[in-house]
């Protein structure tokens, strides 16, 4: 490698480290502000919960509706405000791409959903068991499998980028669900990592859930666009540190991957690194055991955990994504208003003197 190339690579690494350090400081400040604001909002439900547990539950429903609506509107505004880029000319940072996946892999083999059997460019399969949490039951993911473990190569006609599908928040994609007895679980057990297969033998009600990206159709993607030289690793120690330092909003399998990455001897880390290096050797056109020169640049689209921005992938247009998010925001507001009306009615019924006194103090007409 020439001195100039080494210098450029070192400068790029230094810049990334500086950006990560600045991002960590900003993230810490925003996290403190979020917790203070969240604590202030929880003060009301907590006070009502001291009077009645039911009051506290209704108050939490109100807050959930408010925060859900704000989150959906923020995401819709982000989608609208981010201009569409081409992979060939995209800048480093948060970008919007319109991509098209192929129904065949790099070797030309067809890709089909394990449950639906339909052509797709990527699938994710969850094996979920019904478990009891307190007085309620819920579906818990016991095992998961993906058609590609970390990165899906996908293009737009001007180039190829690698979609970090493990981090993706899929929109406008209806999952295929099917109840799974012992025979059904055994039929797909080979798709799951070996260390997860033993869990499939546990007793209880099971279901299989397939999420697939359709092939040969336009896919909308919004995420952090980062370029790496072929001798650099996208899932390195700094990535693991960002995952480990992030809050509980990170999916559990990503946090597990981060922990394994922090352990340099972990088999999953070695496997992820080996898959990336094999792909980069293919792009460089060199032998499987040849050293990488860094002569090729590969692009990765991922979530921006530093800025708390999701990797959004949807099987619809930008307009459709915005419309769906606005409908979600309206539904959240309606839920919040219904919960508010119920809480106010109950308070008027239980404490009429106090509530009418409050109305009078607000200069509103009372009966």
Buried (B, 14 or more C-beta within 10 A) or exposed (E): EEEEBEEEBEEBBEEBEEEBEEBBEEBEEEBEEEEEEEEEBBEBBEEBBEEEEEBBBBBBBBBBBBBBBEBBBEBBEBBBEBEEBEBEEBEBEBBBBBBBBBBEEEEEEEBBBBBBEBBBBBBBBBBBBEBEEEEEEEBEBBBBBBBBBBBBBBBBEEBBBBBBBBBBBBBBBEBBBEEBEEEBBEEBBEBBEEEBBEBBEEEEEBBBBBBBBBBEEBBBBBBBBBBBBBBBBBBBEBBBBBBEBBEEEBBEEBBEBBBBBBEEEBEBBEBBBEBBBEBBBEBBEBEEEEEBBBBBEBBBBBBBBBEBBBBBBBBBEBEBBBBBBBEBBEBBBEBBEBBBEBBEEBBBEEEEEEBBEBBEEEEEEEE
